[in-house]
Amino acid sequence: MKKLLSLILIVCVAAAPVFALAEGAEELPALNWEDVAEAAAQIPGDFVSSEEMGVMFWLPEILQPVEVPADENSPFQLLSLYLSEETPLSVAVTFGAMDGGIEQYWDTLVKYGGASDFEQMTVNGMYAFSYDVKENDASVVCFPTEEGNVLSFMLSPMSDENCVVLSGIIMASFQPVE
């Protein structure tokens, strides 16, 4: 994740401002669309929005939605999957319960999912956290909800430099549906 955040900063036109969650809270790194919009304008793509998810995000046109069957045995619902025939880049969007809050969720991800490099941040003013799953060569950005659920975006592969740049732009594009 640190490599991804570093590359996002390289892509950014200006340094990202810092956003404090509450008085006395530690300052968190911030990703903002305006910092990568100019770079995104050089790549054919458009925003995808979903009332169901409550967020919209930019995708390069090389990523196309793939129909996925529902897995009733999974604690997370796969809402959408985007794949490319031209590159190895993929984006998976899931939604599920975050039982026990962020700290317990994180402990579970480390114990059972191989998660590492946990970071908190804001993305266009929304609180988010991210982590890497090195075994899957992926980074995940999560947006917890007030109801105790989590909307997650898994981007991979992170070992491909071109995919890292595109993933950074996608990550900085997440924002509430207008």
Stockholm file with secondary structure:
# STOCKHOLM 1.0

chainA/1-178         MKKLLSLILIVCVAAAPVFALAEGAEELPALNWEDVAEAAAQIPGDFVSSEEMGVMFWLPEILQPVEVPADENSPFQLLSLYLSEETPLSVAVTFGAMDGGIEQYWDTLVKYGGASDFEQMTVNGMYAFSYDVKENDASVVCFPTEEGNVLSFMLSPMSDENCVVLSGIIMASFQPVE
#=GR chainA/1-178 SS CHHHHHHHHHHCSSCCCCEESSTTCCEECEECHHHHHHHHHTSCEEEEEETTTTEEEEEETTEEEECCCCCTTSSEEEEEEEEESSSSCEEEEEEEECTTHHHHHHHHHHHHHCEEEEEEEEETTEEEEEEEEGGGTEEEEEEECTTSEEEEEEEECSSSHHHHHHHHHHHHHCEECC
#=GC SS_cons         CHHHHHHHHHHCSSCCCCEESSTTCCEECEECHHHHHHHHHTSCEEEEEETTTTEEEEEETTEEEECCCCCTTSSEEEEEEEEESSSSCEEEEEEEECTTHHHHHHHHHHHHHCEEEEEEEEETTEEEEEEEEGGGTEEEEEEECTTSEEEEEEEECSSSHHHHHHHHHHHHHCEECC
//
